[in-house]
Structure formats: structure tokens, C-alpha cells
Amino acid sequence: MKNIIINDKVCKAAEGKTVLEVARENGIDIPTLCYLKECGNVGKCGVCAVEIEGKNNLALACLTKVEDGMVVRTDTEKVQERVKSRVSTILNKHEFKCGPCPRRENCELLKLVIKTKAKATTPFVVENKEEYVDIRSKSITIDRSKCILCGRCAAACTEKTGTSSIKLVNVNGKRIVTPEEQKCFDETNCLLCGQCVAACPVGALSEKTHIDRVKEALEDPEKHVIVAMAPAVRTAMGELFNMGYGVDVTGKLYTALRELGFDRIFDINFGADMTIMEEATELLERIEKKGPFPMFTSCCPGWVRQVENYYPELLENLSSAKSPQQIFGTASKTYYPHIAGIDPEKIFTVTIMPCTAKKFEADREDMELDGLRNIDAVLTTRELAKFIKEKKIAFAKLEDSEADPAMGEYTGAGVIFGATGGVMEAAIRTAKEFVEKKELENLDYTEVRGLNGIKEASVNIGGEDYNVAVINGSANLFEFIESGRMNSKEYHFIEVMTCPGGCVNGGGQPHVNNLEREKIDIKSVRASVLYNQDKSAKKRKSHENVALMKMYDEYMGQPGRGKAHELLHYKYKKKETSEEVI
């Protein structure tokens, strides 16, 4: 350990630590913009300047390693002027119009501007916004008039997805953030997961908004507008209303959605239970037919794009069961109008998702039935919060309420879909009971929980052992395959989620600034909400969902067969051929 003095405070520092790391460990504020420890992004913005005794030039705290006896000051006039100057330089290339900006409430640059009282020396005036904005993608929008070239998006993409799909490059003498060759994100190998959006400290990257779609539908008296939220949304929405981390706001969300004017409030957890019924049935059929193995989950659209773009030879291994979003959407246009006596053409289905890739999935060409889209609009967690605030709904003060029946009931198995390992655990519960025809004594498969990049287990079903794996994050999927590990033994079932931690850490979830990311393990805290719901649920297996079983009995028939197979399954094919429903 080394001794270092920062602003007259003696601090202990381990070998190899930077001045910034030691300062944060001791509660000493040093401003940053580009710094993102989890992705190793440092040294680009220049605002973490500090003065070190005995050195003429200021140093960057994020790059400077501590030395024994080092004396550091962060509060001198020289430091303050440098930081203010750097912020002013950044403002010279940043459209400083905060009113319409989606990040005005949690913009990391704005906080620095207020703190330093910096102003642009040559204000950046945008006369034609279209020159800077790229809205071609179904999922992600770029606004280069807001970009501060901090590199956090590129670092997050490389570290978390392993694709390096977004980069900082020189184009016509200007440095810009862009997908490869300035293509539309959707036309590249980008997974559309939105981890770049989550990392951005300003409003340069955002989701492709569907708020106007939803508002138009709600205002149309001919439309019957239904809505359902994903499991991970309830773990994070409270953050956007100053309620803290890890607060379960399920009941308040149902109430808020009613106040927004939706005609029926359902839950994507119902769709998750549906997916398990189909996926578990498919797994057992593959076991009976001895393959093809491994069967991969198909719930995550970012992972589906990874298969399509990088491993098309594995498309046959994907489960053909639609994702919870799409399977719910299909039921909303078939089963629901059947029992409600409503013309399917009048139904407009909205989902609330923690994910930007879900927008691409919803708009895939063949995700429709008889000309009706499975899903008509997708709002991220952030978009829903914006909508609630626009309507001046006091979210934190709302009373709890329940989802509507028919497609609002769900089990503990459905809710844990939002955490890495949750799909695997839910599928095992149902598959084992389907085969063994007796109630499980233990429902908690802790081997597949947690944040390890690659988790493995052996599961006994009907007296036979089957190898399963859970891949936490697309970068780990690349490692799993490229290292040859996937071929080291026969795997029977593999879950893959693109975003580290699963959907609780999706690209559409609330922004968490770089300092808070170091203080709290946001993935674990959000996931705890789901596991707590599962633990306290009266029914913890998908096949115990009474409303769901009624749907199968009265409309879909047996899982994986007949009408259920026709409506609830989807076959992904290589890009050279079009996708088709099977």
C-alpha cells in the first residue's frame, strides 16, 4: 500500500491504482466525462485534471498512477480554470439546447456545465438538424450535434458485445461516431442491444422513439389499445422517479398505464410463461429425437442478430418458440379478440421493454399474421417514464393496482426471465415436471444464477443428465464459441442474453452515470426484485398459470402442436433467404 495525500487527506492506495480511483474510494470528487471504468475508457475528455506537487503541468487523474508520498490537489485555481476551459471547448461543438433533449434530467455534461459555470466561446449553432441526425435504424438514433466524442459508446460496444459495431472515425476531416462505413445500424453486424446508448453521457445516442405511434393510437376512438410490460421494467422504473434502486413498482406501473388511457393492462410475463410452455415442449421433443443440439433460447433479439450475423450455421439450433414479446403479441391478435369479442384489426398492442433491439424485432417484416403486426409499438423504460411525466402523473404517489385478467396473470417462472439464467431456470422447472409427472422438491436452480460470464450445470430430467449453459453477455458468447469450449462436450440447452446481467441491464433501461455504476451493482440490485417476486409467488412454474392453461384448453390446443405451433413459432433463416413462419 502507498500513502497519497489528496486535498490534505491522507489516503491508502494499492499498487497500480490511478489518482481518480483512489479519490473515488475516499469520497473525493474529480469530474469526468469520458471515464467508464467497466469498459476501460480513459483519457479522452481532459476534464479530470489535477495538480501534483512538484510537477509543472497538470495531470489527468484517470491516467496517472499513484506514487508513494504523492501530494495531489483538485481544488486549486489552476485546476478549476483548466476544467472550465475543457468544458467550454466541448460546448463549442455541442448543441446546447437542453429543453427538447431526452437527457436533460440526467445529462452528465449539463451537470459539469452547472458546476463549472462554463460557457461556449464560439456557440455551436445547428441550422439544419438533419445533417447531424441519423434515424434510419429501427432501434437506435444518432444525434451528432450532441456528441462530445468521449468514446464511451465505442468502448462499451467493444467490451460488452465484442462486436465493435460503433466507432469514432474521421470522415471528410471530421471525427464522428458512426457504425461501419456510415451504414444504417440495422444493415451492419450491430446487435442493436443499446449498450452504446446506456453508456452515452449526453443525448447523442437514444432509442428510436415510438411515443408518437402510441399517442396516435390512444387518441383514435376506433382503436382498442392494450399494453404489457416486460419483467425487467418493474425493477428499474422507480429510479426515474427518485425512488432509489431495487424498488419493485409493479403495482404503480399498472396504475400509471391506466391513467395514460390504455384500454387493457396485461403483462409480458404472461408471454414469458407462454414461451416456456412452447420452449420446454420443444426441448423435450429434441431430447426424444436426439437433436439437433444444443438448443439455444430465442428470447433475446440481440442474440438472434448475433446468430444471424456471425453464426448463421447455428440458426437451426435456435428454439423456434417466439420471444415473450412476440408470442404475447400473437396472442393479443388471436386469442384475446376471440374471448373479448373484438375485431382484431381494431387492436393496437404496445409493449414496454428494457431493450432497444425489441423495436427491431417488433418491426421485422414477417412478424405479422393475416396482415396484422404481432406488436404495433414498443416503448423503452425511459420512454414510458417520459410519457408519464408529460402527463404530469405523480408516479411515486400512485396506489398499487393489478393487471387485467386473461393475459395479465403470471408465475414466478415468467418474472425471472429478466435476469440472466432466468429463462433456463424457468424452462427446467417445467420440462422436469412434464417428464417426471411429479412436483419438484426444489425450484431454485442457483447454478445458473449470478453474473459469471459462462455458467454451466448438469440437470437430471427423468433419470438422464443433460448439459446446460447460460451465456451472460454477447462478448462471452464469442469467447464460448471461438475458444472451442462449446464443442468440448455435448450441450443440450443453452441460454444466451446479449446484455450483461440480462434484460435488467438492457439498453432501454434508465441511465446510470459512471460514478453510480461504481457504487452499486445495478445488475444484481435490479435482478433481486425479480427473484423476490418469484420467491413470494403462489405459483412458480409456467404450467401452473391458470389463465394460460385456459388459453391452451380453449383456443391454442396442445403446446408445440397444431394451432399453437402455427401461431407461436417462428423460423429464422440465413439472410440470403427471407424469414418465414413455420
N, C-alpha and C positions, 0 to 999 in steps of 0.2 A: 504494500500500500504506500501511496505517496501523499504528502501533505501539499495542498494547494490553497491559497487564500483568494477568495472571490469577494470583492466589496467588503473587505475586513473580516469576512467569515472564514474560519479555518475548516477546510473540507478534506475528508479522506477520499483518495481516488485510486482505483485499481489500475494496474499497468495496462496501457493501451487505450484507456478512456480518453474521449475528447473533452475539451473545456465545456462544450454545450451539454454533454451527457452528465458531467459532474454537477454543473449548475442546476440542471433539472432535477437531479437526485436530491439536491439540497434546497429546492423551492426558490431558486433564484431565476428570475425571468430574463431570458435573452430572446429577442424577437427573431422569428424565422418566417420564411415563405416557402422556399423550395424544399426544406428539410422534411424527409419522410423516412424515419429510422427503419421501419419494417421493410422498406424497399431499397435502402442504401442510397437514397438520393440526397446529395450534398453539394455545396459549393457553387451554386448557380445564381442565387439571388443577391448575395452580398449584404444582407441586412443583419446578419448575426455578428457584426463587427464588435471586437473587444480590444481593450488596451492592456498590453502586457508589460509590466515593469522591466526596464532595461532594453526594450525594443522600440525603434523609432516608428515603425509602421504598425498600423492596426492589423489585427489578425482576425480570421474568420473562425468563430468558436466551433463550428461544425467540422472543421478540418484540422484544427490544432490539437495535438495530443498533449496531455498534461505532463509536466516535468516536476520533480520534487522541488518544493520551495517556490514554485511559480506564484507570482502575485498578479491577479487579474482584476480589472475594473470594467464594469459595464455601464457606469453612470457618469462618466466624465463628459465634459462639453465636447471634446473631440469625437468621442464615440457617438454622442447624440446627434451631432451635426452630420456625421457620416451616414448614420442610419436614415436620417431625414432626407439627405441628398439621394440615397439609393431609392427610397420610396418615391421621391419626386421624379427620378429618372424612369421608374416603372410606370408612373402615372402619365408620362409623356407619350406612352404607347398603349394606353388603356382607356377605353371609352368610359369615362367616369360619370355614368348615368345610373344611379342605383335604384331609382323608383321602379322601373319595369324589370329589373334584373331578378332572376329566380333565386339568387344567392344573397339578397340584401340583408337577410336576417342572420346569416352565418358566414359571411364573406371574410376570409382571413386577411385580405388586403385592406378592406374597409376598416377593420379594427386597428390595423397599423397606421392607416391614414389619420384616424381619430387620435391615436396615441401620440404620434409624432407631429401632428398638425402640418404635415407635408402638403404641398400643392404642386401641380404640374407647372413647369417653367414654360413649356410650349404645349398648351392643352391639345389633346388628341380629338379632332372633330371628325365624325363619321358622317359623310354626306349621303353615301349610298350603302345602306346596311347589307344589301345583297352581295356586295363584293367580299364580305367577311363571313357570311353565314352559309353553312352547308347543311341543308335539311333533307338531303337525298335518302338517307338511311331510314328504315322503318323503326329504328331503335334509338339512335344516338345523333344528336345535333352538335355541330361545332360553331361557336361564335368567336372568330379570331380577333374581333375588336375588343374582346375581354381577356384574351390570352396574355399571360405575363411571362411565357417561355420558361417556366420554372422546371419543367421536365418531370414533374410528379406523375403525370399520366403515363408517359413512356416507361418510367421506372416501374410503376405498378403493373402495367401490362406485361412487361418482361418478367418480373419477379412472380406475379400471381398467376398469370395464364401461360407463360412460356412461349407466347406467340410473337411478341414484339410487333403487334399489328399497328400501333400508333407510334409515330416518331416525330422528332424535331429535325427538319431538313431545310436546306437552302433552296428556295425556288425564286428564280428571277432576282437574285440578290437579296431576298428577304428570308429570314428564318421563320418558319411556320410549323405548327403542329398539324399532322395530316396522316391519314392511312397511306399505305404504299402507293406511289405514283398518282397521288391525289384522287384516287378512285373513291367511289361510294363505299362506306364501311361494309355494306351488305355484299359487295362484289369482290371483297378480299377474303382472306382466311381469318378475319376477325371473328371472335366468338359472340360479339355483341353483348357481353356479360355486364358491361358498365363499370368494371373496376377502375377504369380510367376516369369515369365521371365521379366516382366516390373519392378518388384521390385529388381531384382538382380543387384548389383552394379558392377559386373565383367562379365566375359564371361562364367560363369558356366552353365547358362541356356539360351537356344536360340531356335528359331523355327527350325523345320525340313526343311532344305532348298530345294527348287525346282528350284534354279537358273540353275543348270546343265540341267534339263529337258527342260527349256525354251531355253537355248543356243543351245542345240542339235536340237530342232525344228526349230529355226531361221536359222540354218546352213543347213537345209535339203531343197533342192530346190523343193522337192515334196510336202512339207507342206505349207499350207495356214494358217498362224498364226495370229489369231485375239486376241485382248486384251481389257479388260474393267476394269475400276477401280470402287471401292465402294465409296459411298458418303463421308465417313469419311477420306479417303486417302487425298483428296484435302485440308482438314483442317489442316493437320499436316506435309506434305512433306517439306514445306518451313523451318521448324525447323531444318531439317537435312542439310540444305544448308545455315545456318546462316542468315535466312531471318526474324527471330523472330516468335512469337506466333500469331495465329489467322490471318494468311495471306492466302488469297484464291489464290491457284496456279493452278486452274483447267486448264486454257489455256496453261500454261507452261508444265503441265503433258502431255497433248495431243501431244505437240510438241516433248517432250523428248521421248515419246513412238514411235513416227515416226522415230526419229533419231536412236533408238535402232533397227529398222528394222522390226517392226510389219507390217503386210500387211493391216490390218484394225484396226482402233481405235474406239471402241464403249464405252459404259458406262453402269455400273451395275445399274445406276438409271433407265435405260430403263427396266431392270429386276425388279426393285422395283415397277415401275408403273404396270408391268405385274402382280406382286404378289398382288397388291391392287385390280386389276380387278378380280382376282380369289378369293381372301380372302373376299372382300366385298360381292361378289356374294354368297359365302358360308355362310357368316354371315346372309344374308337375307334369305337364304334357311332354316337355323336353326331357325330363328325367325318364319318363316312360319310353320315349323314343331314342333315348341316349344321345341327345343333342339337337341342334348344334350348341356347343358350349364354348366359352361361357355365355350365359345370357346376361346382357347389360341392361340396366334400367334405362328408360327413355323419358324420364320426367323432366329433365333439365334441358332446355333448348340450346343453351350454350354448349353443353356436352354433345348434343346432337350435331351441332355445327362443327364441332371438333372432329367427330367421326366423318362427317361428310367431306370436310376439307382436308383432313390429314390421314384418315384411316378408312377409306371407303370400303376396303375389303372386310371391315367389321360390321357393315350395315346389316348383314343377315343375322348378326348376333344381338342386335338391338331388340328389346321387347317391342312387340307391335302394339301393346296397350298404349293408348293416348295418354298424354300427361294429365294430371288432375285438372288443369285449366281447360284443356280441350275436351276432355271426357265430360266435364261438367257442362261445358258449352253445348256439346252434342245433346246431352240430356235436357238442357234448357230449351232446345228447339224441337224436341221429340216427345219425351216423357212428360215434361211439365205442361205443355199446351194440351196434351191428351187428358191429363187429370184436371186441368183448370178450365177446360173448355174455351181456350183462346186460340185464335188464328196464329200459327207460328210466325207468319210474316209480320205480325204486329209486335213480336217480342224482340227487345233490344237487350242484349246480355253484356254486362260490364263486369270486369274483374279488377280487383285491387291487388297488385303484385309487388313484391320486393325486388323486382327484376326488370331490366330493360330488354333482355332477349325475349321475354314473353310477348312483347309488342310485335317482334318479327314473327314469332311462332303464330300468333293470332292472325296475322295477315298473310301467312303462307297461302299460295294460290289454291291448293286443294283442301284446305281446312274449312270445308263447307259441305252442306248436304242439301240437295234439291235447290241450289242457288242461294241458300241462306248460310251466312257465316256462322261457324261454331261460336265465335266470340266477336262482338262488334266493336268493343273498345277496351283498352287496358290502361288503368291509371297506376302509377307507382305510389308507394307510400308517401313520397314527397308531394306528388300531385294531389293526392286526396287531402293532405294537410292544407295545401294552398287553397283548395276548393272550400274546405271547412272554414278557413279564416276569411275568405272572401264573403262568405255568407254570415260572418260575424257570430258563429256558433261558439259558445263558451265551452269548449270540449272538456276541459278538466272538471267542470262542474256538472256535467251531464250525469243523469241517473243511468244505471245499467239496464239493459233490456235483453231479450232473447232473439235469436234468429227465427224466421218464419218456418213452419213445418214443411214437410215434403222434401225439401232439399237443403235444409238447414241443420239437420241432426248430424252429429259426427262422433267418432270414438277417439280414444287416446292414440290409437294407431294412426289415425288420419292427421292428428295435430303435430306429431313428431316428424312429419315429412319435412318441416322447415329447417331441421338440423342435420348436419352430415351424419350418415348412418341411420337416419330415421326411416327411410324407405326400406332399407334392408331389414331392420328390426320389425317393422310392421308386416312385411311380406313373410318373414319367418314365422311370426305368430299364427298367421292364417294358414300358411302351407302345412305346418306341422299338425294343426288341428284337422285340416281337411284329410290328411293321410291317416293320422293316428286315431281320429274319431274319439278323442277324449280331451277334457280340459287340461291346458298346460298348468303345471305347478309353478313354473317360473316364467314371467313375461318379460323380464328385463335382460336383454342381451347386451350387457355392458361392454363386451369385447368389441362391438362395432361403434361404440360411442367415443366421444373425445375428438381432439383436434390433431392427432397424428396424421401425417400426410397419407400413409397407406396402412390400413388396418386389415388384419386377416383373422379368420376364425374357421373352425370346422363345426358344422351343425349336423346333428343327428336327426334325420327325418325318417320315421318308420323303420328304424333299426339300421339305416345306412348313413354313413358320414358323407357330407358334401362340403366342398371347399368354397368359401365365400370371401369376398374382399370389398372394402369400402375405400374409394379413392377420394380424398378430400382436396379438391382443387385441381384444375386442369394441368398446371405445371407438374403436379405429381403423377398425373396420368401419362404424360410424356415420359417421365422417368420410369414408370411402371412397365411401359411397353418397350421403350428404346433400350433399357438395360437388359432386356430378356427375361425379366422377373415374371412376366405374365405367362411365359412358356415354361417356367421352372417346374410347374405341376399342373394338373388339370383343375381349373376353376370352374365352378358350376354357375355361380351367380355373382355379379359384380355391380355395385352401385357407384356411380360417378356423379359428382356435383362440381360444376365449374368454379364456383366462388368458394374460397377458403372458409370453412365453417358451415357451408351450405347456404340456404336461402336467407337465413337470419343476417348474413353479411352480403346480401345481394346488392347489385349496382343501383337499385332503385330505393334503397333504404336511406334514412336520414344521414346527412353528412356528419362526420365526427372529425374535429380538427386534429392536427398532428400531435398536439400536446395531450389531448384527451385520449388518443389512441395508445399512448404510453402509460397512462394512468390506469386504464381499465381494459380488461379483456372483453371487448364488446361482443365477440362471438359467443363466448361462454355465458355471459350475463343474459343475452337475448335468448339463447338456447334454453336456459334454465326455466324461462316462462313456459316453454313448450313441454319440457319434461315434468314440470309441476302440474300442468293441466292433465297430462297423461296419467300421472300417478294418482290424481284425485278423481279421475273419470270413473263413472259407474261401469262403463263398457270400454274395454281397452283393445278389442280386436275388431277389425273391419267387418267381419261377417256377423258381428253382433249388432250392427246398425239396423235398427228396426225399420226405419224409413227406407233405407237402401234395400233391404231384403224384400220389402213390399214392392219396390220398383221392379226387382227381378221377377218376383212371383206374378205380378200383374201385367208386366209390359216387356221387359228385356228377355225373359226366359233364363236359361242356364248361363252362367258366366263362361265366356270364351266360345260360345256356340250360337248358331242361328242369328237372331236379331242383335244380340249383344256383340257378337263378333263383327257383324256387318257395320254396326254403328260406332263401336267403341275402340276399334283398332285402326292403325294407320301404318302403311308400309313406306319406309324411307328407301329411296333408290339413289344410285350414283347420279351425279349432276348431269351426266350426258343424256340421261333419260328423265322424264318427268316423274314426280312423286305420284303415287296412286293409292287410293283407298282399297284395302283388301276386305 
